[in-house]
Amino acid sequence: QFIIFQIVNKNVEDKETTLSATDFNTPVDEIDLRKIGIDVKEDPTMGNKSEGDIAISDIKKFVEATNNNVRVTRNAIRQTTQYGGYARSVIAKAMQEYHDKTCIKFVPRDPIQHRDYIYIHPDAGCYSLVGRTGGRQPVSLDSGCIQTGTIVHELMHAVGFFHEQSRADRDQYVEIIWQNVLKGANDQFEKYGLNVLDHLNEPYDYSSIMHYGPYAFSDNGRRTIVARNPGAERMGQRVAFSEIDLRKINKLYSCTQAFSIIGNTIKDAIPQAPLQNIPVIPYRPLLPNNIRNRFNGMGFRPQQGKRFGIFG
């Protein structure tokens, strides 16, 4: 019970707070949340929002903004007081992945400087808006979401990325098996044109931390996504950035530091820790009970800017 309390305690008054240097500097060995009684989905990012874990504002405004080349940037992040020490350390660990491998920096929010910021809190499940939407922008990380890979995935939505299989060219690389898709969930497999989802001149990435798994929103335990080409063994992984994920982030934010990716290691002028080896995913398909709380739009994605705020 003590460990569960240390992850999320919703009996604590919900106030905004900040991560500390201790949260970033204390090594954390992640635990199997299921072993301490926490309900963790096979893929926690398969939630009850549009596209699983994308909470969305207004698709019409989003498409109009991208058509008009509106440029938006992130500023700051804060989190709730309802997270315990373990959760804070895992959230910090996920943010450190961005600090080490991209030019994105999560910085404490200054209420005077930062009108727009990300607010991390334990709502129902794991979800995020896409890109900057303005004001206090929620990212939900409930107890079952406190895993580095899941948090990296949700933050990648916040910094401006859709799911990989939402690309306009996805049908060249995967087939959606519509007869296996949960009734009412077809909209979870939408595609978006280049005016909304920029491929950044990068190839389709089965190993992206942003790709659905092969059983996403299955109604019958059978595959809903089948790869058309070899190399899809890691499709749906929630372990670490892929090489292409990192290239796309650094392109989107016009990173000037010379990052080079060799094999599973990212290098620059200052040697960094190696990327985690991304394992082949042993899937156990789960059948969701229902899909609820649908939204009808998307958030804005940033195209420039490098500094993000964090709790402060």
C-alpha positions as CSV (number, residue, x, y, z in Angstrom):
1,Q,0.0,0.0,0.0
2,F,2.9,2.4,0.7
3,I,4.3,2.0,-2.8
4,I,0.8,2.6,-4.3
5,F,0.4,5.7,-2.2
6,Q,3.8,7.0,-3.4
7,I,2.6,6.8,-7.0
8,V,-0.7,8.8,-6.9
9,N,-2.7,9.9,-3.9
10,K,-5.9,11.6,-5.0
11,N,-6.8,12.3,-1.4
12,V,-4.2,15.1,-1.4
13,E,-5.5,18.5,-2.4
14,D,-4.7,19.1,-6.1
15,K,-2.3,22.0,-6.3
16,E,0.3,23.0,-8.9
17,T,3.9,22.2,-7.9
18,T,7.3,21.6,-9.4
19,L,9.8,18.8,-9.9
20,S,13.0,19.2,-7.9
21,A,16.6,18.6,-8.6
22,T,16.3,15.5,-6.4
23,D,13.6,14.1,-8.7
24,F,16.0,14.4,-11.6
25,N,19.1,13.3,-9.9
26,T,17.8,10.3,-7.9
27,P,18.3,7.0,-9.8
28,V,15.0,5.2,-10.1
29,D,14.5,1.5,-10.7
30,E,11.1,1.1,-12.3
31,I,8.7,-1.5,-10.9
32,D,6.1,-3.7,-12.5
33,L,3.0,-1.7,-11.6
34,R,0.8,-4.8,-12.0
35,K,2.7,-6.6,-9.2
36,I,1.5,-3.9,-6.7
37,G,-2.1,-4.1,-7.8
38,I,-2.2,-1.2,-10.3
39,D,-4.3,-1.8,-13.4
40,V,-2.1,-1.3,-16.4
41,K,-3.4,-1.9,-19.9
42,E,-1.3,-3.8,-22.4
43,D,-0.7,-0.4,-24.1
44,P,-1.6,2.3,-21.6
45,T,-1.8,4.9,-24.4
46,M,-4.9,3.1,-25.8
47,G,-7.3,5.2,-23.8
48,N,-10.8,6.5,-24.4
49,K,-10.0,9.7,-26.4
50,S,-9.7,10.3,-30.1
51,E,-6.8,8.2,-31.4
52,G,-6.6,6.4,-28.1
53,D,-4.8,9.0,-26.0
54,I,-5.2,12.3,-27.8
55,A,-7.5,14.7,-26.1
56,I,-8.5,17.2,-28.7
57,S,-9.8,20.7,-28.9
58,D,-11.1,21.7,-32.4
59,I,-10.0,20.0,-35.6
60,K,-11.4,22.8,-37.8
61,K,-9.4,25.5,-36.1
62,F,-6.3,23.2,-36.1
63,V,-6.5,22.6,-39.9
64,E,-7.1,26.2,-40.6
65,A,-4.1,27.2,-38.4
66,T,-1.8,24.7,-40.1
67,N,-3.0,25.8,-43.6
68,N,-2.2,29.4,-42.6
69,N,1.3,28.3,-41.4
70,V,0.6,29.5,-37.8
71,R,3.7,28.9,-35.8
72,V,3.3,28.0,-32.2
73,T,5.8,27.2,-29.4
74,R,5.7,25.7,-25.9
75,N,6.6,27.4,-22.8
76,A,6.2,25.8,-19.4
77,I,5.1,22.7,-17.4
78,R,3.8,22.2,-13.9
79,Q,2.4,19.1,-12.1
80,T,0.0,18.3,-9.4
81,T,0.8,17.7,-5.7
82,Q,-1.0,14.3,-6.0
83,Y,2.1,12.5,-7.3
84,G,4.4,10.7,-4.8
85,G,8.1,10.5,-4.9
86,Y,8.3,7.5,-7.1
87,A,6.0,9.0,-9.7
88,R,7.9,12.3,-9.7
89,S,11.2,10.5,-10.3
90,V,9.8,8.5,-13.2
91,I,8.3,11.6,-14.8
92,A,11.7,13.4,-14.4
93,K,13.4,10.3,-16.0
94,A,11.2,10.6,-19.0
95,M,11.8,14.3,-19.4
96,Q,15.6,13.7,-19.0
97,E,15.3,11.5,-22.2
98,Y,14.3,14.7,-24.1
99,H,17.1,16.7,-22.4
100,D,19.8,14.1,-23.3
101,K,18.7,13.3,-26.8
102,T,17.0,16.4,-28.2
103,C,17.3,20.1,-27.9
104,I,14.0,20.3,-26.0
105,K,14.3,21.4,-22.4
106,F,11.5,21.3,-19.9
107,V,12.0,24.3,-17.6
108,P,10.1,25.4,-14.4
109,R,7.1,27.6,-15.2
110,D,7.4,31.3,-14.4
111,P,3.8,32.5,-14.0
112,I,4.8,35.9,-15.3
113,Q,6.7,34.7,-18.4
114,H,4.7,31.6,-19.2
115,R,1.0,32.0,-19.9
116,D,1.0,28.7,-21.8
117,Y,2.1,25.6,-20.0
118,I,1.6,21.8,-19.7
119,Y,-0.1,20.6,-16.5
120,I,0.6,17.0,-15.6
121,H,-2.0,15.4,-13.4
122,P,-3.6,11.9,-12.7
123,D,-6.9,12.1,-14.5
124,A,-8.5,8.9,-15.9
125,G,-5.9,7.2,-18.0
126,C,-3.1,8.5,-20.2
127,Y,-3.7,11.3,-22.7
128,S,-2.4,14.5,-24.1
129,L,-3.3,17.2,-26.6
130,V,-1.1,17.6,-29.7
131,G,1.2,20.6,-29.7
132,R,0.5,23.9,-28.1
133,T,-3.1,24.8,-27.4
134,G,-2.7,27.7,-25.0
135,G,-3.2,28.4,-21.3
136,R,-3.1,25.4,-18.9
137,Q,-2.8,22.4,-21.2
138,P,-3.5,19.0,-19.5
139,V,-1.4,15.9,-19.8
140,S,-3.0,13.0,-17.9
141,L,-0.7,10.4,-16.3
142,D,-2.8,8.2,-13.9
143,S,-1.2,5.4,-11.8
144,G,-1.0,3.0,-14.7
145,C,0.8,5.5,-16.9
146,I,3.8,6.0,-14.6
147,Q,6.3,4.2,-16.9
148,T,9.1,6.0,-18.8
149,G,8.0,4.9,-22.3
150,T,4.4,5.8,-21.7
151,I,5.4,9.3,-20.5
152,V,7.8,9.8,-23.3
153,H,4.9,8.9,-25.7
154,E,2.5,11.4,-24.1
155,L,5.1,14.2,-24.0
156,M,5.8,13.5,-27.7
157,H,2.2,14.4,-28.4
158,A,2.6,17.5,-26.3
159,V,5.6,18.6,-28.3
160,G,3.7,18.2,-31.6
161,F,3.5,14.7,-32.9
162,F,0.5,12.5,-34.0
163,H,0.5,8.7,-34.0
164,E,2.8,7.3,-36.7
165,Q,0.0,5.3,-38.5
166,S,-1.9,8.6,-39.0
167,R,0.4,9.5,-41.8
168,A,-1.1,10.1,-45.2
169,D,1.0,7.4,-46.8
170,R,0.3,4.7,-44.1
171,D,-1.6,2.4,-46.5
172,Q,1.7,1.7,-48.3
173,Y,3.1,0.3,-45.1
174,V,0.2,-1.1,-43.0
175,E,-3.2,-2.5,-43.7
176,I,-6.1,-1.8,-41.3
177,I,-8.2,-4.9,-40.8
178,W,-11.5,-3.0,-40.4
179,Q,-13.6,-6.1,-39.7
180,N,-11.5,-6.6,-36.5
181,V,-11.9,-3.1,-35.2
182,L,-14.1,-2.4,-32.3
183,K,-17.5,-1.1,-33.3
184,G,-17.5,2.7,-33.2
185,A,-13.7,2.9,-33.1
186,N,-13.0,3.4,-36.8
187,D,-12.1,7.0,-36.1
188,Q,-9.2,5.8,-34.1
189,F,-7.4,5.0,-37.4
190,E,-7.8,8.4,-39.1
191,K,-5.2,9.6,-41.6
192,Y,-4.2,13.2,-41.9
193,G,-2.8,15.1,-44.9
194,L,0.5,16.8,-45.1
195,N,-1.1,20.1,-44.2
196,V,-1.7,18.6,-40.7
197,L,0.9,15.9,-40.3
198,D,4.3,16.7,-41.6
199,H,6.5,13.7,-42.3
200,L,9.6,15.8,-42.0
201,N,11.1,13.9,-44.9
202,E,11.5,10.8,-42.8
203,P,10.5,7.3,-43.7
204,Y,7.6,5.4,-42.2
205,D,8.7,4.1,-38.8
206,Y,7.3,0.8,-37.5
207,S,9.5,1.1,-34.4
208,S,8.3,4.6,-33.5
209,I,7.2,5.0,-29.9
210,M,4.2,6.8,-31.5
211,H,2.9,3.7,-33.5
212,Y,-0.1,1.7,-32.5
213,G,0.4,-1.9,-31.7
214,P,-1.1,-4.6,-34.0
215,Y,-4.1,-5.3,-31.8
216,A,-5.1,-1.7,-31.1
217,F,-8.9,-1.4,-30.6
218,S,-9.5,-5.0,-31.5
219,D,-13.0,-6.3,-31.1
220,N,-12.2,-9.9,-31.3
221,G,-8.6,-10.4,-30.2
222,R,-7.3,-10.5,-33.8
223,R,-4.9,-8.0,-35.4
224,T,-6.3,-4.7,-36.5
225,I,-3.0,-3.5,-38.1
226,V,-0.9,-5.8,-40.3
227,A,2.5,-4.6,-41.7
228,R,2.9,-4.8,-45.4
229,N,6.7,-4.9,-45.2
230,P,9.4,-6.6,-43.0
231,G,10.7,-4.9,-39.9
232,A,7.5,-4.5,-37.9
233,E,8.5,-6.7,-35.0
234,R,8.7,-3.7,-32.7
235,M,5.4,-2.1,-33.8
236,G,3.7,-0.6,-30.8
237,Q,6.7,-0.5,-28.5
238,R,6.5,1.8,-25.5
239,V,10.1,1.5,-24.3
240,A,12.2,4.3,-25.9
241,F,12.5,6.7,-28.8
242,S,13.3,5.2,-32.1
243,E,16.1,6.6,-34.1
244,I,13.6,8.2,-36.5
245,D,11.6,9.7,-33.6
246,L,14.7,11.5,-32.5
247,R,15.5,12.8,-35.9
248,K,12.0,14.1,-36.3
249,I,12.0,15.9,-33.0
250,N,15.3,17.6,-33.7
251,K,14.2,18.6,-37.2
252,L,10.9,20.0,-36.0
253,Y,12.6,22.1,-33.4
254,S,15.5,23.1,-35.7
255,C,18.1,21.8,-33.3
256,T,21.4,23.4,-34.0
257,Q,23.5,20.9,-32.0
258,A,25.0,18.2,-34.2
259,F,23.3,15.0,-33.0
260,S,24.3,11.9,-34.8
261,I,22.6,8.5,-34.4
262,I,24.6,5.4,-34.9
263,G,22.9,2.1,-34.3
264,N,21.2,2.4,-30.9
265,T,23.4,5.2,-29.6
266,I,22.9,8.9,-30.1
267,K,26.1,11.0,-30.0
268,D,27.0,14.7,-30.0
269,A,29.8,16.9,-28.8
270,I,29.1,15.7,-25.3
271,P,28.8,11.9,-25.1
272,Q,25.3,10.8,-24.0
273,A,23.9,7.6,-22.6
274,P,23.1,4.9,-25.2
275,L,19.5,4.5,-26.3
276,Q,17.7,1.6,-24.8
277,N,17.6,-1.5,-26.9
278,I,14.0,-1.7,-28.2
279,P,12.8,-5.3,-27.8
280,V,10.6,-7.3,-30.1
281,I,7.1,-6.9,-28.6
282,P,5.3,-10.1,-27.3
283,Y,1.7,-9.0,-27.7
284,R,-1.2,-10.3,-25.6
285,P,-4.3,-8.8,-27.3
286,L,-6.8,-7.3,-24.8
287,L,-10.4,-6.4,-25.7
288,P,-11.4,-2.9,-24.5
289,N,-14.8,-2.8,-22.9
290,N,-16.0,0.4,-24.6
291,I,-14.9,3.6,-26.1
292,R,-16.2,6.8,-24.5
293,N,-15.5,10.4,-24.0
294,R,-14.9,11.1,-27.6
295,F,-13.7,14.5,-28.8
296,N,-14.0,16.1,-32.2
297,G,-10.7,17.9,-32.9
298,M,-7.0,18.1,-32.6
299,G,-4.6,20.3,-30.8
300,F,-2.0,22.6,-32.5
301,R,1.4,21.3,-33.1
302,P,4.5,23.6,-32.7
303,Q,6.9,24.2,-35.6
304,Q,9.5,26.2,-33.9
305,G,10.9,26.8,-30.4
306,K,13.0,24.7,-28.1
307,R,12.3,25.4,-24.5
308,F,9.4,23.9,-22.6
309,G,8.4,24.8,-19.1
310,I,8.1,22.4,-16.3
311,F,6.5,22.7,-13.0
312,G,7.5,25.8,-11.2
